Amino acid sequence: MTLEQAQATVDEWINTHGVRYFNELTNMAMLVEEVGEVARIIARRYGEQSEKESDKNKDLGDELADVLFVLICLANQTGINLDEALKKNLDKKTARDHERHHSNEKLK
């Protein structure tokens, strides 16, 4: 599925199963909440914090998908084509960072 297809799928889901998009500020708060859930799993599963028994069955993929869903909602609401935005962003990063990371002693 392309990002463009994902945006259309989310829009169809909202219009079929939801009443409407939450407003942008609500979705921004929801995005932060979902990123926090991802951070909790990463910190406990891959970081130095011990994983609580109640967190051991949490699905990182599902939590990442929650982040992606809300991010797509925000893109749809604000008229952003994520395929185009990602391509443009990668071009920017390539031009800016083409040699930078290879020259970074910290990465060797």
Secondary structure, DSSP 8 states (H G I E B T S, - for coil): --HHHHHHHHHHHHHHHSSS---HHHHHHHHHHHHHHHHHHHHHHTSSS---GGGTT--HHHHHHHHHHHHHHHHHHHT--HHHHHHHHHHHHHHHHTTTTTT-GGG-
